[in-house]
């Protein structure tokens, strides 16, 4: 969308179908909501019936910290749209900007010249046919297990150690207040309750990888019930009488990592270039941020700056999440880690605004 809005010819290919779902906590933080507002897309999120998030709570054992999320710059609060809502909004905006978008299209191979520069790619289409296209720049925005990164053997430049396992389920007909994010913790456990579209709640249970492997892999529903019951028996009673929506889903977790985000004729963005444990619900926010940074780099040709700024903005958050995903904390130390996380998010947005101001001044 942003590349097309800047006047470039863009072809986007997606292996999945238009409007398909994907595993996500859906929670957008301030940076993501602000960008959607600036891009002229936030009203479409509200029009889809996405609740306005005006409260968040942190439960540390029996202690609960409640926080209001104030309106800011004409934005009434945060949002957690289902990906079946958010993704089509972004795709439609890209098409409206002039990009060509092809769904159910697979990357088969990448063609490079004698100097190693990407020059084209082979594609497989939904009807079974294949074709090739040339390109001046191939961008892999294709997730943690990026096919672009795999085909090009892109190196990992920083590797985390810790990761959480997750079990996720949607619930409807729940006697819980909407318009809120709720985060719950006890030693070795965590959970999130996120108000999303169609009066449903996205609920996930988080745990160390070893517990996921020994328990959740064989009994995801039972493990989720045990985790939520331990964290908050009242919450679990409310959920146990609710209606489940869709299948229960699980993910064993992967340690965070940074990949080299650019090379001759190619670049990576989003989880393809930089991935961290999802517990901070900051993945979409960072993907939007890096899409802006990469668009600027594509226009200016300064991809080294893209890598440098991405890493400088990301490392504080990455470091705190490593500590949280280690589960080597107790209920006395965890609030301090969350304060560090919150400060890292604020510092990041301040730095992004300064960078945007410099770019405007230069223009």
N, C-alpha and C positions, 0 to 999 in steps of 0.2 A: 504494500500500500504506500509506504513512505517513498520507496524508490520510484514508483510510478508517479506519485504526486510531484516528485522533483524532475520529472520529464524523461526518465529512462524507460527503455523498452524492457518489459519484465514478463517472463513466463514462470509461473509457479506450478509445480507438480506435487500431488499428494497421493500417497498410496491408498489412503482411506477414502470413503465416500463422503460427499458433501453433508455436513451436519452430523457426522458420526460422533459417538461419545469416546471419551478416553479417561483414564484414571487420573483424578485430580481432587485436591481439597477445595478448589474453586475460590478460596478466600483471596481477595485482592487487597493489597495494602495501599497506603496513601499514594505512593508513586504510580501504581498501575491505574488507579481511579483518576488521578490527575491527568495522566497521559490520555486516557480515553476521552476525558472532557476536552482537552486541548485538541484532540484529533477530530472532535465533532461526533463522537460515537457513544458517549455516555448516556444520552437521552434514549438511545435505542435499547440500551441495557435496562433502563427503568421501564420503558414501554413493553418489554417482554415479561413484565411482572416480577422482576428481580427485587427482593426486599432491600430496603435501605438499612444498612447496618449502623446502628447508633450506639451500641453498647458492646463492651467486651469484658470478660471476667477471667480471672486466673484463680483456680482452686489448688492450693498447696496443702494436701491432706484435708484437714478440717477448716482451714482458713481460706476465706474467699476475698479477693481484691476485685472490686467492681470499678470500671472506668467508663466514662461517657466518651463518645467519639463526636467531637463538635463539627458542625458544618464549617466549611472553609472555602473561600474563593468561589462561592456559588455552587459548591458541591455539598449535598446534604449529609453525606456519610460515606461509608465504604460499601462494597458490594461483593457478592459471591455468586456470580452467574454460573449456571451449568455450562459445561463446554459445548453442549448442543445448542446453547443460546449464544455464547460469546464467539465461538469459532465462525459460525455463519455471518455474524455481524462484521468480523474482520475480513472474511473472504469477500463479502459483498462490497465492502469499502474498497478493497484492492481492485476489484473488477470495475467499480465506478470510477476509480482513478486511472484506468486504462490498462491494468495488468490483465494478461491472459491466465486463466486458472484451469488446470486439468486435474480432476480427481480420478481415483482408481487407476493411477498411472505409476509404474514402477521404474526406478533407476536400475538399469541392467549393467552398465559399465560406463567408465569415464575415459575419454580420449585425451592424451597429452601429446605435445610435440616433442621434437628431439631434445629440447632444452628442459623438458619436464613441466611445461606450462599447460594448464588445462585449456583445451580448445573446444571440446564438445562432449556429448554424452549420448548413450543409446537408451531408449525408453521402451517399455512394454505397456501396451494399452489394454483397456478393459476387454476389447473384442478379440484379444489374442495376437493382434498385429504388433509390429515393432517399427521403430523409426529412429533417426538420429537428428540431432540439432547441434548447431555451433553456438558458442557463448564466449563473451568477453570475461564474464565473471560467474562462477558457479558458487552459490551460497547454500551451505548445508544448514537448514533450520529444522533438522529431522531427528532431534531428540538425543537422549543419552546414548542409544545404540545406533548412532548416526551411520547410515550407509555411505554417505560422502566421506566421513572420517575413515571408515573401514576400507573403502576402495583406495583411498589416497595414503593409507597407513600413517595418519596424522598422529604425532606423538603426544602423550600426556606429559604436561610440564609440571604439574603439582598433583599429588595424590593424597587424599585423606585416608584415615584408618578406620573410623567408626561409622556405623550406619544403624538406622532403626528399621525394624520390620513393621509392616502395617496390615491391618484388616479393616476394610471399609464397607459400609452398608448405608443405604438411604432409607429413611423412615418417614412415613406420613401419618396423619391422624395422631399427632403427639401432643400431649398436654404440656407444652413448653413454650415460653415466650419467643416470638420470632424477632427478626431484626437484630441478631446478636451473634457474636463469636464467643464460644466458651472453650477454655483450655484447662485441662485437669491433669494433676501430677501427684504421684507418690513415688518413693524410691523404686527405680527400675521399671516404671510404667508411665504412660501418658495417654491422652486422648484429646480429641477435638470434636465439638458439636457446632456445626456451621449452618446457619439459616440460608436456604437457597430457593430456587424457583419452585412454583406449584405447591407452596406450603409444605415443602419437604425439608428434611434436615440431613445433611451429609455428616455421618458420624464415623470417626476412625479411632481405632485403638492402636497405640504404638508400644513397642517393646524392643529389647535388645535382640539382635539377630539370633543368638543361640536359643532363646525362648521361642522365637518364631519357628525355627527349624524343628525343634523338639515337640512343639505343641500345635502352633497355628497351621503348619503345613498339613497336618493330618486332620485337624478339627478347627477350622477357622471360626465357625459360629460359636463353638463352645469356648474357645480362647477369648473371643471378643466379649462374650457374656461375662467371663471370669474377670477380665481386666476392668470392664465398666462397673461391675458390681463392687470390685475392690476400691475403685476410685470414688464412686458415689452411688450408694445403694438406691437413693431416691431417683436419680437419673435412670438407673437401669430398670427400676420398676415402671417408670413412664415409657421407656422404650420397649419393654417386654410385652406391653399390651398394644403397641402401635402396629401399623401396617408396614411391612417391609416392601420396598419398591426396587425391583430389579434384583439381580443376583448379588450375593456377597462376594467381595473381591479381596484379594490379598497380594502383597508384594514383599519379598524378602529383604529389600533394601540393598543399596549399593553405596559404598563410600564415595564421598564427593571427589571431584577432580576438575582440573583445568586442562583443556587441550590447547595446543597451538592454534590460534584462531584465524590464521591467514597464511597464504603461500601464493606461489605464482598462478594467478588465475582462479583462486578459490578463497573462500572464507567460511567460518562457522559462526553461528549465533544461537542464543538460547541454550537449552541443555546440551546441545551438540558440542558447544564450546566450553561451557562452564556449568557444572552440576553440583548441588549441595543437598544435604539431607532436607526433605520436604517439611520438617516439623515447623519451620518458621513461616510457612505458607508464603514464601517470597519468590518462588520460581517464576511466576508470570510477570511480577513486577520487574525482575531482572531481565527477563526476555524482552519486555517492552523497552527498557532502558538501553539494552545492547543493540536492539534494532535501530534505535535512533543513532547511537554511536557508529554503527556500521554503515548506515546510510550516509552520514557525514564523511566517513572514511572513503566510501565509494565515490562520492563527488570530488573530494579533495585528493584522493590517491594516497593519503597518509594512513596506511593500515597499521604501521608500527605504533602510532598514537592510539589507535583503537585498542590494540592489545594492552598497551601500558595503562590507559585509563580504566579499561575493564578490570584489570588485575588490581589496581590501586583501590578502586571502589569496592571490589568484592572481597578482598582478603579479610577485613575486620569481621564481617558477617560470617564468612567461611570459618574463621578461627573459633568464634563463639559457638557455632553450630557443631563443630567437631567436639567441643566439650560437652554440649548437651546430648549429642548422639552417643557419647561414651557411656552415659548413665552413671558416671562416676561423680555423682552429686547427691546431696541430701536436700531436705526441704528448707534448710537454713541457707545453703549456698545457691540454690537454683534461682530465687528471685534476683540475686545479684547478676547472674548470667543473663536473665531476661532484661534487666536494665541495660546491660552492655549491648544486647541485641537491639533494643529500642534506640539507643544512642547511635549505634552503627547505621541503622536505617535513616535516622534524622541527618546524620553527617553525610550520608550518601546523597540524599535529596538536595541538601545544601550545596554540595559539590557539583551536582548535575546542573542546578540553576546557575551557578557561577560559570560553568563551562558553556551553557547555552547563551548567557549574556556576552561572553567573549566571542562566541561564534557570530552573534548578531552584530557586535561592534566591528568584527573583521569584515563581515559582508557589507 
